């Protein structure tokens, strides 16, 4: 579902009704043999490079670039997406990279179901959708899936460059402070490591979309063993 750039217009079926999330994303991925660059997200590289490998959950894994990068660094990864087309493509890319045995791809509509277990890293990079995806609720559930000592990393589109025209003024991309507030985390269970907006640089600055990305990185404190401290289920 995620990675690098996103369609922000609403998809419609032939009958004039909005397409479902799965239908929209299957159609989006079916438009070409590859819709993303094949490179992992820069913010994941920056924020996860120094983390000790463990179990990772990649929410909205798309064509698998982030999952492959994590697996190559020793992580055991669960990659999740709403699009079966994307998951099939991601599995092919993982096999080509020689890390297919380190990644389990699962099909989930995250508003309806969520992978089981606890994870040392839960990554939600650009988990945006033009439909009615309950992003705030999904991220609270993601926080509840972080193991003690583990990290939740949320990256999203930020603001547009000063003076640049926003082609989608009806869309609101939450600030990292707003994402943090929506998570409803308790200070005695969580440590905020990064809560910031970053300007895109290099090749990142050339891709479509806002000129800034928002990053929130929080760590569940190790003394928390009861999965409390967030309102996720």
N, C-alpha and C positions, 0 to 999 in steps of 0.2 A: 504493500500500500504506500510505503514511503519511498524516500531517497531522492534527494537533490532538487527535484522540481515537481510540481503537482498541478493537475487540472483543477481550476477553481470555478468552473462553470457547472451548473446542474445538468445532469444527463436526463433525457426523457425517452420513454418508450414510444413505439409507433402509435400507440393509442392516446398519446398526449399525457400519460401519467408519469410521474417521476420514476426512474428506474431504481430498483433496489441496489443496495450497496454492492453486493456481490456481482450483480449483473453489470453495474457501472464499471467496476474494476476489471472484471473479466473482459469486457469490451475494450477498455483502455489498453490492457496488456495485449489484446489480440490485434491491435492496430499495426504492430510491427514485431519483428523478432526480438528486439530489445528496445526498451523505452528509456532506460537510465544509462548512465555512463559505464557501469561495471566497476566503478571505483567506490570504496567505502566512504561514508560521510566524513568530512574533515573534522567535525566536532567529535565524532566517536574516536578518531585517531588521537585527537588532542587530549580527550578526557579519560580514555581507557588505556592509553599506552603504558602507563605505569602500574596498572592494577594487576595483582597476582591472578593467574588464570584459575578458573573454577567452573561453576555452572552459569551459563548466560542464557537469558531470554531476550530474543530480538522481536519486538512487537511491530507488526507491519513490515515484515522482512523483504517484501518486494521480490526482486530477482536475485536476492541473496548475497550481495556484495559485502554487507556488514557482517553477516553470519560467517562467510568464508574467511574474512580477515580475522575475526575472533578465533575461529577454529585453527587457523594457521599459527596463531599465537598460543595455542595450547588449551583454549577453552573447549568445553563440551557445550554445544549450543542447541537450543530449541528455537527454531524460526517459525513465526506465526504470520499468517496472512489470510485475508478474507477471500482472496482470488486463487482459485485452483490453477488457473493459467500461470499466475506468477509463481506458485509453489512448485509446479512442474519444471518451470524454467530454472528456478533456484536450485532444485535438486540436481539438474543437469550441470549447472555451473559448479556446484560443490563437488560433484564427481570428477569433472574436468580438472579441478584444482587439487584433486587427491585428498580431499577432506570429507568426503561423503559419509564416512563412518563416524565422524565427530559431530554431525549435525542431524537432528531429527526435525523434519518439517511437519507442522500440524496446521490443519485448516480450522480456523475459528472466526466467527463473527464475534469480536471481542465484546460487543454489547450484549451478547447472549451466552457466551461460554468463554472459559479462560483456562490455559494450561495448568495442570496440577503441579504441586511441588514448590520448593523454595529455591531461590537463585542468588548467586553471589553478585550478579549484575543483571539488572533489568533495564534494557535500552528501548526507549521510545523516541526514535529520531524522525521528525517530520510526520508524526501520526496525525495527519490532517485528512479530511475528506469533504467533498462538496455536499454530502448528504447529511443525515441527522445522526451521525455517530455520536454517542454520549461520551465524548473525550474525557471530561472531568471524572466521570464515574469509572471509566476504564483505567485512568491513571491512579485513582485511589486503590483500585483492585491490584494494580501493578505494584504499588507501594507495599501492600500487604503480602506480596509474594517475595519480597526481598528478605534474604536470610540475615540473621544478626551479623553485623560486620560488613554486610553487602551494600551495594550502591544502586540507587535509582538514577538513571540519566535520562532527562527529557530535553529534547531539542526541537525547536519549532521555528516557523517563520516569524520574523520580527517586523520592524517598521520599514518604511520606504525611505530611500535617501532623501535628504533635505532638498526640496525643490522638484523632486521627481513626481510625476503624476501617478496616482494610485488608480489602476484600472478596475479595482474591485473595492470601492469604498464601503460596500455593504458587508464586507467580511471583516471580522475582528480577530486578529491574532493576539492571544493573551501575552502579556509581559511575563518574564520569569517570576516576578513578584506575585502576579496574579495566579500563576500556576502553583506556586508554593502555598498561597493562601487557600486555593481550592483543594489541595491535598489534605488539609486539616491535620497536619502532622503535629506531634507534641514535642516540645524542646527536650524533654528528658529521655526521649527515645530516638531522636534524630539529630544529626549534625549537618548543617548546610555547608557544603564545600564550595559550590559555585552557584551564583545567581546573577547572571549578567547577560548583556547584549553584546554581540560581536559583529563588527562590520565584515562583510565578505571580502576576501583578498584573493589575488591570483586568478586561477581559472574559476574559482567559486564566484567571483564578482561578475563573470560573464554569463552565468546561467540566468534564466528567466526568474522573476519573482522579486520579493523585497530585497533591499540592500543590506539588511541585517538579519542575523539569526539569534534567537533567544536560547539560552542554555541554563538548565537547572540540574544540579548534581547534589544529591543528598546521600548520606550514609546512615544506615540503621546502626545504632549503638549495640555493642556486643552483649551488654547485660540484658538486652531485650530478647527474651526467648519465647514469649507468649504471643508473638505476632500482633501485639497491640500497638497503639501509637498512631494508627490511621483508621479511617472509617471504611476502608476497603473490605470486601467480603472474602 
